[in-house]
Structure formats: structure tokens, C-alpha cells
Amino acid sequence: MLKDITLGQYIPGKSVIHRLDPRLKLVLTIAYIAVLFAAKGPASYALVFGSLVLLIALSDIGLRFVFRSIRPLLFIILFTAVLNMFYVPGEAVWSWWIFTITKEGIRTAIYMALRIAMLISGTFVLLNYTTQPIMLTDGIEQLLGPLKKIHVPVHELAMMMTIALRFIPTLIEETDKIMSAQKARGADFETGNIVRRAKALVPILVPLFVSAFRRADDLAVAMECRCYRGSEGRTRLHTLKLQKIDYLTIGAAALLCTGIVLLGIYV
């Protein structure tokens, strides 16, 4: 299960999505989430799904790798769908005791499951798999640049977010190594009740926290040795600038968002 968590994993490539400006990717992600929640009905959901398939195809990531990002959250998606199935009022199709399944509940459950799955897949492809952490930091910093006028530490916030995202795969790999080492010593993490399983996690959490603090200290020392002092006086090797492909993407995304919203309203 730990190996299926792909959060924070950047996949190098030269696809169209890889070459997009990180600021544009952040804006597209926000717009994608907005139209996804604005979508209503099969036609608008089909258009969102088609745009997601096109996005995955242009990114050269592959459907199998994208499905891996959904697998760890499959239980939450199904649990949310089941709750909507039982608690949305409407025309009943099945009833027993206090439980009632309605046609509206089934429809809402399907839409909710699709919405969560497409939300995770789309955001992961745009920001996680195809954007380098340092480029994501620059993009966030420039988009939030106006907040500097009210003395908000934009650069520091962007850097902390990116570092936290970058270290997720490292901590997952470290957790897997610690679990394998503990299992080799006879530890059992799969049997017993909840309390026993929670106690069995203590030999994992303690060395994991120690390793995380050690890595954080090493990173801080490395940044100080390179004379890192935050955003003050900092220059960039690559200056972000919108290219022709970015403007074409803005136009296509605007038309697509407009179509999804109109389908949700009139269809």
C-alpha cells in the first residue's frame, strides 16, 4: 500500500504538459477543480472526463500510473459514495429499517465517486507528476507575490510547502524499510485488534521521527552552507515566461471551462 502512494513523485519528461509554465498549471488546477464541482449531469461529466483523458495522454504519464494515485484513497471514495447513496432524499428503490436507497442517492454517489477520482488524477498530473518542485516553488511565489506588500512571507511559505511535498516519497520509502526490518525481527502489524496494531506501530514511528528530524537538520545545514537567506537578494537560473504553448493552452482551457459550465446549466 505504501508503494502505491505517489504524492510528491516528479516524473521527468518532455511532454506538452511538462513544458507548461508552473504558474499556468496552478491556475489550471484551480479552474479544473472549480469546473469539476460545477459539472452537473452526464454531458458535463463526460466532457470533464474527456479533458482528463486528453491531459493524461499529453503528459505521457500513462493510465496505470495515474490509477496508482487513486488506489490508496479507494476506500474513502467508496465510503463517501455509500454515504451519499443512503442519505440523499428522493424516490426510494430499496428500504430496510432505517436505511433507504433512492434514485437520487445512487446518482449522487456515482457523481461523487467520479468527482473525487477525477480531482485526484487531474491535480496529480498537473502539479505532482509533471512539475519540478523548484519550479512549483517559483510559480507559487510569483502568484502570491502581491501578498508581499502586506509583509506575508510568500517565499518561505512556498519553500516549506514544496519541501514538505518533496519529502513525502522519501519518508514513505523510509517507512517501508523500517517495516521490513521490524518484520524481519518478528514484528506483526497485521493481526490483533486496533489497540494491538496501534502499539505495534510504535517501533516504526519512533525511528521514523528520528530519521525525519535528522534529514531536516541536514537540509538546514546544507542550505546555510550554500548561503541561503530566503527571498532577499535571491536570483533564479530560469526566469518564468509564458510561451506560445501557454497562450494556446489558456485559450483551449477557457473554451473547455465555458463548455462544461454551460452544459451543467442547460443540459
C-alpha positions as YAML, in Angstrom:
chain: A
units: angstrom
residues:
- id: 1
  name: MET
  ca: [0.00, 0.00, 0.00]
- id: 2
  name: LEU
  ca: [2.83, 2.41, 0.81]
- id: 3
  name: LYS
  ca: [4.35, 1.88, -2.63]
- id: 4
  name: ASP
  ca: [1.07, 2.97, -4.22]
- id: 5
  name: ILE
  ca: [1.33, 6.47, -2.68]
- id: 6
  name: THR
  ca: [2.66, 8.66, -5.49]
- id: 7
  name: LEU
  ca: [2.25, 12.06, -3.83]
- id: 8
  name: GLY
  ca: [5.38, 14.17, -4.35]
- id: 9
  name: GLN
  ca: [6.85, 11.99, -7.11]
- id: 10
  name: TYR
  ca: [8.02, 14.01, -10.11]
- id: 11
  name: ILE
  ca: [8.33, 12.07, -13.37]
- id: 12
  name: PRO
  ca: [10.86, 13.68, -15.75]
- id: 13
  name: GLY
  ca: [9.69, 14.14, -19.31]
- id: 14
  name: LYS
  ca: [9.46, 16.45, -22.31]
- id: 15
  name: SER
  ca: [5.74, 16.30, -22.96]
- id: 16
  name: VAL
  ca: [3.48, 19.27, -23.62]
- id: 17
  name: ILE
  ca: [2.28, 19.29, -20.01]
- id: 18
  name: HIS
  ca: [5.85, 19.16, -18.69]
- id: 19
  name: ARG
  ca: [6.73, 22.27, -20.72]
- id: 20
  name: LEU
  ca: [3.85, 24.40, -19.47]
- id: 21
  name: ASP
  ca: [4.57, 27.32, -17.16]
- id: 22
  name: PRO
  ca: [4.14, 26.27, -13.49]
- id: 23
  name: ARG
  ca: [2.06, 29.40, -12.80]
- id: 24
  name: LEU
  ca: [-0.31, 28.36, -15.56]
- id: 25
  name: LYS
  ca: [-0.51, 24.85, -14.12]
- id: 26
  name: LEU
  ca: [-1.50, 26.24, -10.73]
- id: 27
  name: VAL
  ca: [-4.23, 28.38, -12.30]
- id: 28
  name: LEU
  ca: [-5.41, 25.48, -14.46]
- id: 29
  name: THR
  ca: [-5.61, 23.25, -11.39]
- id: 30
  name: ILE
  ca: [-7.82, 25.77, -9.59]
- id: 31
  name: ALA
  ca: [-10.00, 26.16, -12.69]
- id: 32
  name: TYR
  ca: [-10.20, 22.38, -13.12]
- id: 33
  name: ILE
  ca: [-11.39, 21.92, -9.53]
- id: 34
  name: ALA
  ca: [-13.93, 24.72, -9.95]
- id: 35
  name: VAL
  ca: [-15.50, 23.33, -13.15]
- id: 36
  name: LEU
  ca: [-15.42, 19.82, -11.71]
- id: 37
  name: PHE
  ca: [-17.67, 20.94, -8.86]
- id: 38
  name: ALA
  ca: [-19.77, 22.99, -11.28]
- id: 39
  name: ALA
  ca: [-20.36, 19.99, -13.55]
- id: 40
  name: LYS
  ca: [-23.89, 18.61, -13.37]
- id: 41
  name: GLY
  ca: [-25.28, 15.81, -15.47]
- id: 42
  name: PRO
  ca: [-23.78, 13.13, -17.73]
- id: 43
  name: ALA
  ca: [-22.85, 15.51, -20.56]
- id: 44
  name: SER
  ca: [-20.71, 17.85, -18.42]
- id: 45
  name: TYR
  ca: [-19.09, 14.93, -16.58]
- id: 46
  name: ALA
  ca: [-18.31, 13.26, -19.89]
- id: 47
  name: LEU
  ca: [-16.61, 16.45, -21.09]
- id: 48
  name: VAL
  ca: [-14.56, 16.69, -17.87]
- id: 49
  name: PHE
  ca: [-13.57, 13.02, -18.18]
- id: 50
  name: GLY
  ca: [-12.60, 13.53, -21.83]
- id: 51
  name: SER
  ca: [-10.42, 16.50, -20.89]
- id: 52
  name: LEU
  ca: [-8.77, 14.42, -18.15]
- id: 53
  name: VAL
  ca: [-8.01, 11.60, -20.60]
- id: 54
  name: LEU
  ca: [-6.54, 14.14, -23.03]
- id: 55
  name: LEU
  ca: [-4.46, 15.65, -20.22]
- id: 56
  name: ILE
  ca: [-3.06, 12.24, -19.27]
- id: 57
  name: ALA
  ca: [-2.32, 11.43, -22.90]
- id: 58
  name: LEU
  ca: [-0.46, 14.72, -23.43]
- id: 59
  name: SER
  ca: [1.58, 14.22, -20.26]
- id: 60
  name: ASP
  ca: [2.92, 10.79, -21.32]
- id: 61
  name: ILE
  ca: [2.36, 9.53, -17.75]
- id: 62
  name: GLY
  ca: [0.18, 6.54, -18.52]
- id: 63
  name: LEU
  ca: [-3.18, 5.49, -17.11]
- id: 64
  name: ARG
  ca: [-1.68, 2.72, -14.98]
- id: 65
  name: PHE
  ca: [0.49, 5.14, -13.03]
- id: 66
  name: VAL
  ca: [-2.42, 7.55, -12.57]
- id: 67
  name: PHE
  ca: [-4.61, 4.74, -11.22]
- id: 68
  name: ARG
  ca: [-1.94, 4.09, -8.58]
- id: 69
  name: SER
  ca: [-2.61, 7.53, -7.12]
- id: 70
  name: ILE
  ca: [-6.30, 6.64, -6.65]
- id: 71
  name: ARG
  ca: [-5.80, 3.18, -5.15]
- id: 72
  name: PRO
  ca: [-4.75, 4.31, -1.62]
- id: 73
  name: LEU
  ca: [-7.86, 6.50, -1.43]
- id: 74
  name: LEU
  ca: [-10.24, 3.94, -2.90]
- id: 75
  name: PHE
  ca: [-11.79, 3.15, 0.49]
- id: 76
  name: ILE
  ca: [-12.51, 6.83, 1.19]
- id: 77
  name: ILE
  ca: [-14.05, 7.26, -2.27]
- id: 78
  name: LEU
  ca: [-16.31, 4.23, -1.86]
- id: 79
  name: PHE
  ca: [-17.24, 5.19, 1.71]
- id: 80
  name: THR
  ca: [-18.22, 8.69, 0.59]
- id: 81
  name: ALA
  ca: [-20.28, 7.24, -2.27]
- id: 82
  name: VAL
  ca: [-22.11, 4.85, 0.07]
- id: 83
  name: LEU
  ca: [-22.99, 7.65, 2.49]
- id: 84
  name: ASN
  ca: [-24.47, 9.70, -0.34]
- id: 85
  name: MET
  ca: [-26.40, 6.67, -1.55]
- id: 86
  name: PHE
  ca: [-28.20, 6.23, 1.78]
- id: 87
  name: TYR
  ca: [-28.67, 9.81, 2.94]
- id: 88
  name: VAL
  ca: [-29.84, 11.68, -0.17]
- id: 89
  name: PRO
  ca: [-33.66, 12.01, -0.16]
- id: 90
  name: GLY
  ca: [-35.74, 11.12, -3.19]
- id: 91
  name: GLU
  ca: [-37.63, 8.28, -4.83]
- id: 92
  name: ALA
  ca: [-36.90, 5.08, -2.88]
- id: 93
  name: VAL
  ca: [-35.75, 1.97, -4.75]
- id: 94
  name: TRP
  ca: [-34.85, -0.14, -1.67]
- id: 95
  name: SER
  ca: [-35.61, 0.26, 2.01]
- id: 96
  name: TRP
  ca: [-34.86, -1.72, 5.16]
- id: 97
  name: TRP
  ca: [-35.26, -0.48, 8.74]
- id: 98
  name: ILE
  ca: [-33.66, 2.99, 8.82]
- id: 99
  name: PHE
  ca: [-31.74, 2.54, 5.55]
- id: 100
  name: THR
  ca: [-33.20, 3.75, 2.28]
- id: 101
  name: ILE
  ca: [-31.57, 3.88, -1.14]
- id: 102
  name: THR
  ca: [-33.01, 6.40, -3.57]
- id: 103
  name: LYS
  ca: [-32.52, 7.02, -7.27]
- id: 104
  name: GLU
  ca: [-31.14, 10.45, -6.47]
- id: 105
  name: GLY
  ca: [-28.79, 8.89, -3.92]
- id: 106
  name: ILE
  ca: [-27.41, 6.42, -6.47]
- id: 107
  name: ARG
  ca: [-26.91, 9.22, -9.00]
- id: 108
  name: THR
  ca: [-25.22, 11.44, -6.41]
- id: 109
  name: ALA
  ca: [-22.98, 8.57, -5.24]
- id: 110
  name: ILE
  ca: [-21.79, 7.90, -8.79]
- id: 111
  name: TYR
  ca: [-21.11, 11.58, -9.44]
- id: 112
  name: MET
  ca: [-19.32, 11.99, -6.11]
- id: 113
  name: ALA
  ca: [-17.03, 8.99, -6.72]
- id: 114
  name: LEU
  ca: [-16.22, 10.21, -10.23]
- id: 115
  name: ARG
  ca: [-15.63, 13.74, -8.97]
- id: 116
  name: ILE
  ca: [-13.15, 12.70, -6.27]
- id: 117
  name: ALA
  ca: [-11.31, 10.30, -8.59]
- id: 118
  name: MET
  ca: [-11.02, 12.88, -11.38]
- id: 119
  name: LEU
  ca: [-10.00, 15.59, -8.92]
- id: 120
  name: ILE
  ca: [-7.13, 13.49, -7.57]
- id: 121
  name: SER
  ca: [-6.00, 12.35, -11.02]
- id: 122
  name: GLY
  ca: [-6.10, 15.81, -12.60]
- id: 123
  name: THR
  ca: [-4.27, 17.62, -9.80]
- id: 124
  name: PHE
  ca: [-1.63, 14.91, -9.57]
- id: 125
  name: VAL
  ca: [-0.92, 15.03, -13.30]
- id: 126
  name: LEU
  ca: [-0.71, 18.84, -13.43]
- id: 127
  name: LEU
  ca: [1.21, 19.59, -10.23]
- id: 128
  name: ASN
  ca: [2.74, 16.36, -8.97]
- id: 129
  name: TYR
  ca: [3.98, 14.25, -11.86]
- id: 130
  name: THR
  ca: [4.89, 16.93, -14.42]
- id: 131
  name: THR
  ca: [6.18, 19.88, -12.35]
- id: 132
  name: GLN
  ca: [9.60, 20.05, -10.71]
- id: 133
  name: PRO
  ca: [9.49, 21.06, -7.03]
- id: 134
  name: ILE
  ca: [11.73, 24.11, -7.57]
- id: 135
  name: MET
  ca: [9.55, 25.28, -10.47]
- id: 136
  name: LEU
  ca: [6.45, 24.78, -8.36]
- id: 137
  name: THR
  ca: [8.04, 26.92, -5.64]
- id: 138
  name: ASP
  ca: [8.75, 29.73, -8.11]
- id: 139
  name: GLY
  ca: [5.23, 29.51, -9.51]
- id: 140
  name: ILE
  ca: [3.56, 29.72, -6.09]
- id: 141
  name: GLU
  ca: [5.84, 32.58, -5.05]
- id: 142
  name: GLN
  ca: [5.08, 34.65, -8.14]
- id: 143
  name: LEU
  ca: [1.34, 34.05, -7.99]
- id: 144
  name: LEU
  ca: [1.27, 35.08, -4.33]
- id: 145
  name: GLY
  ca: [3.70, 37.94, -4.96]
- id: 146
  name: PRO
  ca: [1.15, 40.73, -4.26]
- id: 147
  name: LEU
  ca: [0.87, 39.47, -0.67]
- id: 148
  name: LYS
  ca: [4.44, 40.62, -0.07]
- id: 149
  name: LYS
  ca: [3.12, 44.16, 0.13]
- id: 150
  name: ILE
  ca: [1.38, 43.27, 3.40]
- id: 151
  name: HIS
  ca: [4.55, 41.54, 4.67]
- id: 152
  name: VAL
  ca: [3.41, 37.96, 4.09]
- id: 153
  name: PRO
  ca: [6.48, 35.64, 3.84]
- id: 154
  name: VAL
  ca: [5.45, 34.28, 0.46]
- id: 155
  name: HIS
  ca: [8.80, 32.76, -0.48]
- id: 156
  name: GLU
  ca: [9.21, 30.98, 2.84]
- id: 157
  name: LEU
  ca: [5.66, 29.57, 2.66]
- id: 158
  name: ALA
  ca: [6.17, 28.35, -0.89]
- id: 159
  name: MET
  ca: [9.51, 26.79, 0.01]
- id: 160
  name: MET
  ca: [8.08, 24.98, 3.05]
- id: 161
  name: MET
  ca: [5.16, 23.61, 1.02]
- id: 162
  name: THR
  ca: [7.44, 22.34, -1.72]
- id: 163
  name: ILE
  ca: [9.96, 20.77, 0.66]
- id: 164
  name: ALA
  ca: [7.17, 19.02, 2.56]
- id: 165
  name: LEU
  ca: [5.77, 17.68, -0.72]
- id: 166
  name: ARG
  ca: [9.21, 16.60, -1.91]
- id: 167
  name: PHE
  ca: [9.99, 14.64, 1.26]
- id: 168
  name: ILE
  ca: [6.80, 12.56, 1.20]
- id: 169
  name: PRO
  ca: [8.28, 9.87, -1.14]
- id: 170
  name: THR
  ca: [11.46, 9.83, 0.95]
- id: 171
  name: LEU
  ca: [9.53, 9.27, 4.19]
- id: 172
  name: ILE
  ca: [7.37, 6.59, 2.55]
- id: 173
  name: GLU
  ca: [10.49, 4.75, 1.40]
- id: 174
  name: GLU
  ca: [12.00, 5.11, 4.89]
- id: 175
  name: THR
  ca: [8.79, 3.74, 6.46]
- id: 176
  name: ASP
  ca: [8.84, 0.74, 4.14]
- id: 177
  name: LYS
  ca: [12.46, -0.02, 5.07]
- id: 178
  name: ILE
  ca: [11.72, 0.25, 8.81]
- id: 179
  name: MET
  ca: [8.66, -2.02, 8.49]
- id: 180
  name: SER
  ca: [10.67, -4.61, 6.57]
- id: 181
  name: ALA
  ca: [13.40, -4.50, 9.22]
- id: 182
  name: GLN
  ca: [10.86, -4.88, 12.05]
- id: 183
  name: LYS
  ca: [9.13, -7.77, 10.29]
- id: 184
  name: ALA
  ca: [12.50, -9.49, 9.94]
- id: 185
  name: ARG
  ca: [12.80, -9.24, 13.73]
- id: 186
  name: GLY
  ca: [9.41, -10.88, 14.22]
- id: 187
  name: ALA
  ca: [7.12, -7.84, 14.44]
- id: 188
  name: ASP
  ca: [3.47, -8.40, 13.47]
- id: 189
  name: PHE
  ca: [1.49, -5.46, 12.07]
- id: 190
  name: GLU
  ca: [-1.46, -7.32, 10.53]
- id: 191
  name: THR
  ca: [-3.05, -9.38, 13.31]
- id: 192
  name: GLY
  ca: [-4.84, -8.44, 16.52]
- id: 193
  name: ASN
  ca: [-7.33, -5.72, 17.40]
- id: 194
  name: ILE
  ca: [-6.96, -1.98, 16.76]
- id: 195
  name: VAL
  ca: [-5.17, -1.32, 20.06]
- id: 196
  name: ARG
  ca: [-2.63, -4.05, 19.42]
- id: 197
  name: ARG
  ca: [-1.97, -2.81, 15.90]
- id: 198
  name: ALA
  ca: [-1.53, 0.74, 17.18]
- id: 199
  name: LYS
  ca: [1.02, -0.44, 19.75]
- id: 200
  name: ALA
  ca: [2.84, -2.36, 17.02]
- id: 201
  name: LEU
  ca: [3.34, 0.89, 15.12]
- id: 202
  name: VAL
  ca: [5.41, 2.44, 17.92]
- id: 203
  name: PRO
  ca: [8.66, 0.71, 16.81]
- id: 204
  name: ILE
  ca: [8.04, 2.27, 13.37]
- id: 205
  name: LEU
  ca: [7.08, 5.80, 14.39]
- id: 206
  name: VAL
  ca: [10.00, 6.41, 16.75]
- id: 207
  name: PRO
  ca: [12.83, 5.72, 14.25]
- id: 208
  name: LEU
  ca: [10.76, 7.42, 11.50]
- id: 209
  name: PHE
  ca: [10.53, 10.65, 13.52]
- id: 210
  name: VAL
  ca: [14.23, 10.45, 14.38]
- id: 211
  name: SER
  ca: [15.10, 9.99, 10.71]
- id: 212
  name: ALA
  ca: [12.81, 12.87, 9.67]
- id: 213
  name: PHE
  ca: [14.37, 15.27, 12.17]
- id: 214
  name: ARG
  ca: [17.86, 14.19, 11.10]
- id: 215
  name: ARG
  ca: [17.04, 14.81, 7.43]
- id: 216
  name: ALA
  ca: [15.54, 18.20, 8.28]
- id: 217
  name: ASP
  ca: [18.68, 19.17, 10.19]
- id: 218
  name: ASP
  ca: [20.92, 18.02, 7.31]
- id: 219
  name: LEU
  ca: [18.82, 20.03, 4.85]
- id: 220
  name: ALA
  ca: [19.02, 23.16, 7.04]
- id: 221
  name: VAL
  ca: [22.82, 22.84, 7.31]
- id: 222
  name: ALA
  ca: [23.14, 22.30, 3.54]
- id: 223
  name: MET
  ca: [21.03, 25.41, 2.82]
- id: 224
  name: GLU
  ca: [23.10, 27.50, 5.24]
- id: 225
  name: CYS
  ca: [26.34, 26.26, 3.68]
- id: 226
  name: ARG
  ca: [25.03, 27.49, 0.32]
- id: 227
  name: CYS
  ca: [24.33, 30.91, 1.86]
- id: 228
  name: TYR
  ca: [20.57, 30.57, 1.55]
- id: 229
  name: ARG
  ca: [18.89, 33.57, 3.20]
- id: 230
  name: GLY
  ca: [15.33, 33.37, 1.92]
- id: 231
  name: SER
  ca: [13.93, 35.55, -0.85]
- id: 232
  name: GLU
  ca: [16.10, 38.58, -0.08]
- id: 233
  name: GLY
  ca: [18.61, 39.06, -2.90]
- id: 234
  name: ARG
  ca: [17.78, 35.69, -4.42]
- id: 235
  name: THR
  ca: [18.15, 35.23, -8.17]
- id: 236
  name: ARG
  ca: [16.84, 32.47, -10.46]
- id: 237
  name: LEU
  ca: [18.63, 30.41, -13.08]
- id: 238
  name: HIS
  ca: [15.45, 30.19, -15.18]
- id: 239
  name: THR
  ca: [13.06, 33.13, -15.37]
- id: 240
  name: LEU
  ca: [9.44, 32.14, -15.80]
- id: 241
  name: LYS
  ca: [7.94, 33.48, -19.01]
- id: 242
  name: LEU
  ca: [4.80, 32.44, -20.86]
- id: 243
  name: GLN
  ca: [5.47, 30.79, -24.21]
- id: 244
  name: LYS
  ca: [3.27, 30.25, -27.26]
- id: 245
  name: ILE
  ca: [2.14, 26.85, -25.98]
- id: 246
  name: ASP
  ca: [1.00, 28.51, -22.75]
- id: 247
  name: TYR
  ca: [-1.21, 31.02, -24.56]
- id: 248
  name: LEU
  ca: [-2.72, 28.26, -26.69]
- id: 249
  name: THR
  ca: [-3.42, 26.26, -23.54]
- id: 250
  name: ILE
  ca: [-5.11, 29.28, -21.91]
- id: 251
  name: GLY
  ca: [-7.45, 29.63, -24.89]
- id: 252
  name: ALA
  ca: [-8.27, 25.92, -25.03]
- id: 253
  name: ALA
  ca: [-8.84, 25.76, -21.26]
- id: 254
  name: ALA
  ca: [-11.13, 28.82, -21.37]
- id: 255
  name: LEU
  ca: [-13.27, 27.25, -24.10]
- id: 256
  name: LEU
  ca: [-13.37, 23.93, -22.26]
- id: 257
  name: CYS
  ca: [-14.36, 25.51, -18.92]
- id: 258
  name: THR
  ca: [-17.07, 27.55, -20.61]
- id: 259
  name: GLY
  ca: [-18.45, 24.43, -22.30]
- id: 260
  name: ILE
  ca: [-18.52, 22.46, -19.05]
- id: 261
  name: VAL
  ca: [-20.29, 25.25, -17.16]
- id: 262
  name: LEU
  ca: [-22.88, 25.74, -19.94]
- id: 263
  name: LEU
  ca: [-23.54, 22.01, -20.12]
- id: 264
  name: GLY
  ca: [-24.02, 21.91, -16.36]
- id: 265
  name: ILE
  ca: [-26.55, 24.75, -16.56]
- id: 266
  name: TYR
  ca: [-28.58, 23.94, -19.66]
- id: 267
  name: VAL
  ca: [-28.24, 20.16, -20.12]
...
